[in-house]
């Protein structure tokens, strides 16, 4: 009898009963979860939020960065990927054929759905990587070995305003901080005499992008992080120049008095980040009166640089000036610059509904030489390695014709971005669309993934760059996003 194993032995002395044993085991699972949460909190604690008294002071990120600054060339209106960088010979073979089962709600104009339309442009291979590029980019084609293409982007909306907000802020509705605001909130600025975040929009009277200043707004972040938009006509920044009847000494005394009054008010309203940001804004404006005119003075550049960018070229001179200003800004420590190509309404931007050929030839002609010059200039100055240059818009365009013209409707299911510099994998193409460019099908990349990757290159973990608002920790990528490791060099 004593040799029979005891299948139901009493619990060890540590436990008074089996019930005590099960209670302790169950509690252990809770302790494991708690340990995980505490580990996450400790990871967040590694990054220190900005000091409200010096909100733009330069700060390090969560890990070593390959990019220090960003120039985002925003191709406003939705450039056609299949007519620019995503070569699809199948379009020519199937030109005029219908797409069986096509969802008529994919584009914006559901009653104008036509058959497949081939690209009106020739494509040719360029660079050592052999990248196919449309003929509308003869200058940029020479830089493909510097570029990293993402061909498998997709978004949530087929309408400009929400799609613009999505690509800029990560949300399709208003009220959220844009990428530039998050970056300057996270890293500050290397320049204390210029805005940390500068925006330039269309200078030919074609208007702002849809959604207007919400595209470069700070949302619920302190207002010091919103983009400073340079006006296309007149003084680029309001009140940039001191009134002629006011001396520097008098203005300094006025600001000192205002600063003391605001500081006194701030002491009674502890934690008021908006008031602290407003105080810093006044001081930044004063410093900008000295620094900004010099940064915006293109006459300080050589004639060779003017020719490189196309400053005197009537076709592209306006965008050339903006690209050269962007280089001068980042050279002086500005953290984030965004330039919009195209204005508000359809054919006044890359929104080629009626005639994709004329539309894209026109806007490519405005941007091809200046952007190519920007890449050349940054590289020659040793700045491209740590400057992330981004090219892309809010969505792509459908591979079918839009009835009533020779254009293409919006396509949220597939579009292309390219990145250059800043530690990306040069001469590489990531992801793919189907054989006609209708949908992203291989290594699909969401807008949140793109944002997570941009932040990663700048040394920030998108999961840990957060801001508490209305009782919740918000981030640029919301509750989504994965870094696209394959595009990192």
C-alpha positions in Angstrom: 0.0 0.0 0.0 2.8 2.3 0.8 4.3 1.7 -2.7 1.3 3.2 -4.4 2.0 6.8 -5.6 -0.1 9.5 -4.0 -2.0 11.1 -6.9 -3.7 13.7 -4.6 -1.0 14.7 -2.2 -1.7 17.5 0.2 -0.4 21.0 -0.9 3.1 22.1 0.2 3.3 23.8 3.6 3.5 27.2 1.8 -0.2 26.9 1.0 -3.0 26.2 3.5 -5.2 24.5 0.9 -5.6 24.0 -2.8 -7.7 27.1 -2.9 -4.8 29.1 -1.5 -2.6 27.6 -4.2 -5.0 28.5 -7.0 -5.4 32.1 -5.6 -1.7 32.6 -5.6 -1.2 31.3 -9.1 -4.0 33.5 -10.4 -2.5 36.5 -8.7 0.8 35.7 -10.3 -0.7 36.2 -13.8 -1.8 39.6 -12.7 1.7 40.4 -11.5 3.0 39.4 -14.9 0.7 41.9 -16.5 1.5 44.6 -14.0 5.2 44.1 -14.6 4.6 44.5 -18.4 2.7 47.8 -17.8 5.4 49.1 -15.5 8.1 48.3 -18.1 6.1 50.3 -20.7 5.9 53.2 -18.3 9.6 53.1 -17.6 10.3 53.1 -21.4 8.1 56.2 -21.8 9.9 57.8 -18.9 13.2 57.6 -20.8 12.1 60.5 -23.1 11.7 63.8 -21.3 8.9 66.1 -22.5 10.0 69.7 -23.4 10.4 72.4 -20.7 7.5 74.9 -21.2 10.0 77.7 -20.5 12.1 76.5 -23.5 9.8 74.5 -25.7 12.1 74.5 -28.7 15.3 73.7 -27.0 17.0 70.8 -29.0 16.5 67.4 -27.4 17.6 63.9 -28.2 15.2 61.2 -29.2 14.7 57.6 -27.9 17.5 56.1 -30.0 20.4 57.3 -32.3 19.0 59.1 -35.3 20.0 58.9 -38.9 18.1 62.0 -39.9 18.3 65.4 -38.1 15.8 67.3 -40.2 13.0 66.8 -42.8 12.1 68.5 -46.1 8.7 67.2 -47.2 7.8 68.0 -50.8 4.1 67.7 -50.6 2.7 66.8 -54.1 -0.8 68.2 -53.5 -3.8 66.8 -55.2 -2.9 63.2 -55.6 -0.2 62.4 -58.2 -0.8 59.4 -60.4 1.6 56.7 -59.3 1.1 54.8 -62.6 2.2 57.9 -64.6 5.2 58.8 -62.5 7.2 56.2 -60.6 5.1 52.9 -60.7 5.6 51.6 -64.2 2.7 49.2 -65.4 3.2 47.9 -68.9 0.0 45.9 -68.4 -2.0 49.1 -68.7 -0.9 49.4 -72.4 -1.8 45.8 -73.1 -5.2 46.1 -71.5 -6.0 49.7 -72.6 -9.7 50.1 -73.2 -10.7 47.0 -71.3 -13.2 47.0 -68.4 -12.2 45.8 -64.9 -14.7 43.1 -63.9 -16.4 43.8 -60.6 -14.9 47.2 -60.2 -16.2 49.0 -57.1 -17.7 52.3 -58.5 -17.3 53.9 -55.1 -13.5 53.6 -55.2 -13.0 57.1 -56.7 -14.8 60.3 -56.0 -17.0 60.4 -59.1 -18.9 57.1 -59.1 -20.9 57.9 -62.3 -17.8 58.6 -64.4 -16.1 55.2 -64.3 -14.5 54.1 -67.6 -12.2 51.4 -68.9 -8.5 50.9 -68.3 -6.4 53.7 -69.7 -2.7 53.4 -70.5 -0.2 56.0 -69.4 0.3 58.8 -71.9 4.0 58.9 -70.9 7.0 56.8 -71.9 9.0 55.1 -69.2 12.7 54.3 -69.2 15.2 52.7 -66.9 17.6 54.9 -65.0 20.5 54.6 -62.6 22.4 51.5 -61.4 19.2 50.3 -59.7 17.5 50.3 -63.1 14.4 52.2 -61.9 11.7 52.9 -64.4 10.8 56.6 -64.4 8.3 58.6 -66.4 9.6 61.0 -69.0 8.1 63.9 -67.1 11.0 63.7 -64.6 14.2 64.0 -66.8 16.2 65.7 -63.9 14.9 63.6 -61.0 15.5 60.4 -63.0 19.3 61.1 -62.6 18.8 60.7 -58.8 17.0 57.4 -58.5 20.0 55.7 -56.9 19.6 58.1 -54.0 15.9 57.4 -53.6 13.9 54.8 -51.7 10.5 54.1 -53.2 7.5 52.9 -51.3 5.0 51.6 -53.9 2.5 50.0 -51.6 1.0 52.9 -49.6 -2.8 53.0 -49.0 -5.1 55.4 -47.1 -8.6 55.6 -45.7 -10.3 58.3 -47.8 -10.9 59.1 -51.5 -11.7 62.7 -50.7 -9.0 65.4 -50.6 -9.6 67.1 -47.2 -9.8 64.0 -45.0 -7.0 62.3 -47.0 -4.8 65.4 -46.6 -5.5 65.4 -42.9 -4.7 61.7 -42.7 -1.3 61.9 -44.4 -0.4 65.0 -42.4 -1.9 64.2 -38.9 -2.7 60.4 -39.0 -6.4 61.2 -38.6 -9.1 62.0 -41.2 -10.7 64.6 -39.0 -9.6 68.0 -37.8 -8.0 68.9 -34.5 -4.9 66.7 -34.4 -1.2 67.7 -34.5 0.5 67.2 -37.8 3.8 65.3 -38.3 5.9 68.5 -38.3 4.3 69.5 -35.0 5.0 66.1 -33.4 8.6 66.2 -34.6 9.3 69.6 -33.2 7.5 68.7 -30.0 9.7 65.6 -29.7 13.1 67.1 -30.8 12.9 70.8 -30.5 15.0 72.8 -33.0 18.7 73.4 -33.6 17.9 77.0 -34.3 16.5 79.3 -31.6 16.2 82.3 -34.0 14.0 80.7 -36.7 10.7 78.8 -36.5 11.3 75.1 -35.9 8.7 74.2 -38.5 8.3 76.2 -41.8 5.6 75.7 -44.5 5.5 77.1 -48.0 2.4 76.8 -50.1 1.5 77.8 -53.7 2.9 81.2 -54.8 0.9 81.5 -58.1 -2.4 82.5 -56.6 -3.8 78.9 -56.7 -4.7 78.9 -53.1 -3.9 76.7 -50.1 -4.4 72.9 -50.0 -7.8 71.8 -49.0 -8.0 71.7 -45.2 -5.9 74.9 -45.2 -3.8 75.5 -42.1 -5.1 72.4 -40.4 -2.6 70.5 -42.5 0.3 72.1 -40.5 -1.5 72.8 -37.2 -0.4 71.8 -33.7 -3.9 70.5 -32.7 -3.9 70.0 -28.9 -0.1 70.4 -28.7 1.1 73.9 -27.5 0.8 76.3 -30.4 4.5 77.0 -30.5 4.8 73.7 -32.5 2.5 74.6 -35.4 4.0 75.4 -38.8 4.9 78.9 -39.7 3.5 79.5 -43.2 5.5 81.9 -45.4 3.2 84.1 -47.3 3.6 83.9 -51.1 3.3 87.7 -51.7 4.7 90.6 -49.7 6.6 90.1 -46.5 6.9 86.3 -46.0 6.1 86.6 -42.3 3.7 89.2 -40.8 5.4 91.9 -38.7 8.8 90.6 -39.6 10.3 94.0 -39.8 10.3 96.5 -36.8 8.3 99.7 -37.4 10.6 102.5 -38.5 9.7 104.7 -35.6 10.6 102.0 -33.0 14.2 101.5 -32.0 15.6 98.1 -31.0 16.1 99.3 -27.4 12.5 100.5 -27.2 11.2 97.2 -28.6 13.3 95.2 -26.1 12.0 97.2 -23.2 8.4 96.6 -24.4 9.0 92.8 -24.7 10.7 92.7 -21.2 7.6 94.4 -19.7 5.3 92.0 -21.5 7.4 89.1 -20.4 7.3 90.1 -16.8 3.5 90.5 -16.8 3.0 87.2 -18.6 5.3 85.4 -16.2 3.4 86.8 -13.2 0.2 85.5 -14.7 1.9 82.2 -15.4 2.8 81.8 -11.8 -0.9 81.9 -10.9 -1.9 79.4 -13.6 0.7 76.6 -13.1 1.0 74.2 -15.9 -0.6 76.5 -18.5 1.4 75.3 -21.5 -0.4 77.6 -23.9 0.6 80.8 -22.0 4.2 79.5 -21.7 4.2 78.9 -25.5 2.8 82.4 -26.1 5.6 83.9 -24.1 8.2 82.0 -26.1 6.5 83.0 -29.3 7.0 86.7 -28.6 10.7 86.1 -27.9 11.1 84.0 -31.0 9.4 86.7 -33.1 11.9 89.2 -31.8 14.9 87.0 -32.6 13.4 86.3 -36.1 13.5 90.0 -37.0 17.3 89.6 -37.2 17.7 86.0 -38.4 14.8 85.5 -40.9 15.6 88.3 -43.4 19.1 86.8 -43.9 17.8 83.3 -44.2 15.2 84.4 -46.8 17.7 86.5 -48.9 18.4 84.4 -52.0 20.7 87.1 -53.3 23.3 85.8 -51.0 23.5 82.7 -53.2 25.8 82.4 -56.2 24.5 82.7 -59.7 25.6 79.1 -60.3 23.2 78.0 -57.5 20.4 80.1 -59.0 20.9 78.4 -62.4 21.0 75.0 -60.7 17.6 75.4 -59.1 16.1 77.3 -62.0 15.4 80.6 -60.2 15.3 82.6 -63.4 13.3 79.9 -65.3 9.7 81.3 -65.7 8.3 77.8 -65.7 9.7 76.7 -62.4 11.2 79.8 -60.7 8.5 80.1 -58.0 9.1 76.5 -56.8 12.8 76.8 -57.2 12.9 79.7 -54.8 10.9 77.7 -52.2 13.3 74.7 -52.6 16.3 77.0 -52.1 14.7 78.6 -49.1 14.2 75.2 -47.7 17.9 74.3 -48.0 18.8 77.6 -46.4 16.3 77.0 -43.6 17.5 73.5 -42.7 21.1 74.7 -43.0 20.4 77.1 -40.2 18.9 74.6 -37.9 15.2 74.5 -38.8 13.9 71.1 -38.0 11.0 70.5 -40.4 10.1 72.2 -43.8 7.1 71.4 -45.9 6.6 72.7 -49.4 3.2 72.3 -51.2 3.2 71.9 -55.0 -0.2 73.0 -56.3 -3.2 74.8 -54.9 -6.8 74.1 -53.9 -9.0 73.2 -56.8 -8.7 70.2 -59.1 -6.6 71.3 -62.2 -4.8 73.9 -60.1 -3.0 71.0 -58.3 -1.9 67.5 -59.2 -5.6 66.5 -59.3 -5.8 65.4 -63.0 -9.4 64.5 -63.4 -9.9 65.7 -66.9 -6.5 65.5 -68.6 -3.8 63.6 -66.8 -1.2 64.4 -69.4 -1.4 68.2 -69.5 -1.9 68.3 -65.7 1.1 66.2 -64.8 3.4 67.7 -67.5 2.6 71.1 -66.1 3.3 70.4 -62.5 6.2 68.1 -63.1 7.7 71.0 -65.2 7.4 73.3 -62.2 9.0 70.9 -59.7 11.4 68.5 -61.6 14.5 70.8 -61.8 14.1 72.4 -58.4 13.8 69.1 -56.5 16.6 67.6 -58.4 18.7 70.6 -57.6 17.8 70.4 -53.9 19.1 66.8 -53.8 22.3 67.8 -55.6 22.8 70.8 -53.4 22.2 68.9 -50.1 24.6 66.2 -51.2 27.4 68.6 -52.3 27.2 70.3 -48.8 27.3 67.0 -47.0 23.8 67.5 -45.7 21.8 64.8 -47.5 23.1 62.0 -45.2 21.2 63.5 -42.3 18.4 65.3 -44.1 15.3 63.2 -44.8 13.7 64.4 -48.1 10.1 63.1 -48.7 8.1 63.3 -51.9 4.4 62.3 -52.0 0.8 63.4 -51.8 -2.5 62.3 -50.2 -3.4 59.4 -52.4 -2.9 58.0 -55.9 -5.0 57.7 -59.0 -7.0 55.0 -60.6 -5.7 53.0 -63.6 -9.0 53.7 -65.5 -10.2 56.7 -67.4 -12.6 59.1 -65.9 -15.4 59.4 -68.4 -15.8 62.9 -69.9 -12.1 63.5 -70.3 -8.7 61.9 -70.4 -7.9 62.0 -66.7 -8.0 59.7 -63.7 -10.1 59.7 -60.5 -8.7 59.4 -56.9 -7.3 56.0 -55.7 -7.0 55.5 -52.0 -5.9 51.9 -52.5 -2.5 52.5 -53.9 0.1 55.4 -54.2 3.8 56.0 -54.2 6.2 57.9 -52.0 9.9 58.3 -52.3 12.4 59.1 -49.5 16.0 60.2 -50.0 18.8 60.8 -47.5 18.4 60.6 -43.8 19.5 56.9 -43.5 17.1 55.3 -46.0 18.0 52.4 -48.2 19.1 54.1 -51.5 18.2 52.7 -54.9 15.5 50.4 -53.4 11.8 49.8 -54.1 9.6 48.5 -51.4 6.2 46.9 -51.9 4.2 46.6 -55.1 0.8 47.2 -56.6 -1.1 44.7 -58.7 -0.4 44.5 -62.4 -2.4 47.6 -63.3 -1.7 49.7 -60.2 -5.2 49.4 -58.8 -4.3 48.1 -55.3 -1.3 47.7 -53.1 -0.8 44.0 -52.8 2.7 43.3 -51.6 4.2 44.6 -48.3 1.3 47.0 -47.9 2.3 50.2 -46.0 -0.3 52.3 -44.1 -0.1 56.0 -43.4 0.6 55.0 -39.8 3.5 52.8 -40.9 4.9 55.7 -42.9 4.7 58.0 -39.9 6.3 55.4 -37.6 9.2 55.1 -40.1 9.7 58.8 -40.4 9.9 59.2 -36.6 12.2 56.2 -36.3 14.7 57.7 -38.8 14.6 60.9 -36.6 15.5 58.9 -33.5 12.0 58.6 -32.0 9.9 55.6 -31.1 6.3 56.3 -32.3 5.0 54.3 -29.4 6.7 56.5 -26.8 6.3 59.9 -28.3 3.0 60.8 -26.6 1.0 63.8 -25.2 -1.7 63.5 -22.6 -4.9 65.3 -23.7 -8.3 64.9 -22.1 -7.2 62.0 -19.9 -5.6 60.0 -22.8 -2.1 59.6 -24.1 -2.2 60.5 -27.8 0.5 59.8 -30.4 0.9 60.5 -34.2 0.2 56.9 -35.1 -2.8 56.6 -32.7 -3.0 52.9 -31.8 -1.5 51.6 -35.1 1.8 51.7 -37.0 4.8 49.5 -37.6 8.3 50.8 -38.7 9.0 49.6 -42.2 12.5 48.2 -41.4 13.2 47.2 -45.0 13.5 50.9 -46.2 16.1 51.7 -43.6 19.7 51.7 -44.9 
